Every structure is written in C-alpha cells, then in structure tokens.
Amino acid sequence: MARANTKIGDIFCVKIDDNSKKYFQYIVSDLTQLNSDVIRAFKKLYPANANPDLLEIVNGEVEFYAHCVTKLGLKMNLWEKVGNTTEIGNTANILFRGTSDYGVWIDDEPIRISEKWYVWKINEPFKDIGKLQNENRKAEIGVVVNPYDVVERMKTGKYSFFYPDFE
C-alpha cells in the first residue's frame, strides 16, 4: 500500500450517506496541541455525484475546526484526498478550549461541569481561565480527535464522546 501523505491545503471528501458528501481541509499544524493537524470542516452538503470546484469548497461556510491525524483517516478509508489549494483562510483567531477535568471521575461519575478551563490559539501557549465565559464558550474542543469522531461530527453536528461542559 502506498504511504499516505498529507500537506497543508489538502482537501478531503467524506461520504455522509449513499447520496451525499461533505468536505474538510487541513489548514495548519498546531505545535501547542501535539503538533497535530488542524482541519476546517465545511457545512455545505453536496450530492454524492457532485464535483465542486476546490475554491467553491474552501470559500464555503466553516462548520467546525478540529485537531486530528489526517493521514490516519486516509489509511482507514474514512475520507479521500481530492486536491490542494493554498487558500486556507485566516488561522490567527481560531480558538480552542480544554479542561483539566477531562477524564476525571469522582465517586464513579465523570466530572460533567468544569470550572478548570484553558484556551489557546494555534501555536500559542495555553491560557488558564477557570470558568468558561463570554467568547471563550464558542471555542472548539481542542483534544486531538480520532478520524471516526471527525466523520461523526460531520454527519451529526456533534461528537459522540463525553467531554465536560461549562454549564
């Protein structure tokens, strides 16, 4: 099998069901979060037989940002690479959030509401903020998600794994 290689600007197609598909793009590597790939997933649902122009795809509305391993999703045949463009959008203000309560259990129950949040922008240090408030509530969950989670969110609009909330 050929080695799966990805690079910034690569655009990938994900089958949503037998009749439709969506796209995402690898836009930057985030040294702050394990040097992982950061993707932007697009909201528009295309017919399965459509072949949209790459610039049409990347100029579409972004549904979410996520950290993942794009090469692994290729190897698992969860998506396919359809092209590359240097148009990656503005990555300077993408905000991610995390909590030190992720994976913590008390009395056989996971912590459901956290007040131990931190936020960061790509390739910038974590900033401890405590309670998640105001604009920080719009930050994307910043853990590195597996390829199945990316596909799940593209299909349903949410992740299926548990992560503490802020209210």
Residue pairs with C-beta under 8 A, 6 or more apart in sequence:
4 71
4 72
4 74
4 75
5 71
6 26
6 37
6 70
6 71
6 74
6 81
7 26
7 84
8 26
8 27
8 28
8 29
8 88
9 25
9 26
9 27
9 84
9 85
9 86
9 87
9 88
10 25
10 26
10 70
10 81
10 83
10 84
11 23
11 24
11 25
11 54
11 57
11 58
11 81
11 82
11 83
11 84
11 85
12 23
12 24
12 25
12 26
12 39
12 70
12 73
12 74
12 79
12 80
12 81
12 82
13 21
13 22
13 23
13 79
13 80
13 82
14 21
14 22
14 23
14 24
14 78
14 79
14 150
14 151
14 154
15 21
15 48
16 22
16 45
16 154
16 155
17 155
18 48
19 47
19 48
20 45
20 46
20 47
20 48
21 45
21 46
21 47
21 48
21 50
22 41
22 42
22 43
22 44
22 45
22 46
22 154
23 41
23 42
23 44
23 46
23 52
23 57
23 60
23 82
24 39
24 40
24 41
24 42
24 79
24 150
24 154
25 39
25 40
25 42
25 57
25 58
25 85
25 88
26 37
26 38
26 39
26 70
27 38
27 39
27 40
27 88
27 89
27 91
28 37
28 38
28 88
28 91
28 122
28 123
29 35
29 36
29 37
29 38
30 36
30 38
30 67
30 96
30 122
30 123
31 123
32 120
32 122
32 123
32 124
32 125
32 126
33 67
33 96
33 120
33 142
33 143
33 144
34 67
34 144
36 67
36 68
36 69
36 144
37 67
37 68
37 69
37 70
38 65
38 66
38 67
38 91
38 94
38 122
39 65
39 66
39 67
39 68
39 70
39 150
40 62
40 64
40 65
40 88
40 89
41 62
41 63
41 64
41 65
41 66
41 150
41 153
41 154
42 57
42 58
42 60
42 61
42 62
42 63
43 60
43 61
43 62
43 63
44 57
44 60
44 61
46 52
54 82
54 83
54 84
54 85
55 85
55 87
58 85
58 87
58 88
58 89
59 87
62 89
63 154
63 157
64 140
64 153
65 94
65 96
65 140
66 140
66 141
66 145
66 149
66 150
66 153
67 96
67 142
67 143
67 144
67 145
68 144
68 145
68 146
68 147
68 149
68 150
69 144
69 146
69 147
72 146
72 147
73 79
73 147
73 150
73 151
74 80
74 81
76 147
78 147
78 148
78 150
78 151
79 147
79 150
79 151
91 122
92 121
92 122
93 121
94 121
94 122
94 140
95 119
95 120
95 121
95 135
95 136
95 138
95 139
95 140
96 119
96 120
96 121
96 122
96 139
96 140
96 141
96 142
97 117
97 118
97 119
97 132
97 136
97 139
97 140
97 141
97 142
98 117
98 118
98 119
98 120
98 126
98 141
98 142
98 143
99 114
99 116
99 117
99 118
99 163
99 164
100 114
100 116
100 118
101 111
101 114
101 116
101 164
102 114
102 143
102 163
102 164
103 110
104 110
104 111
105 111
110 162
110 164
111 164
112 164
112 165
113 164
113 165
113 166
113 167
114 132
114 164
114 165
114 166
115 130
115 131
115 132
116 130
117 128
117 129
117 130
117 131
117 132
117 136
117 166
118 126
118 127
118 128
118 129
119 126
119 127
119 129
119 136
119 139
120 126
120 127
120 142
129 136
131 166
132 139
132 166
137 166
141 159
141 163
143 163
145 153
145 159
145 161
149 159
149 160
149 161
152 158
152 159
152 160
153 159
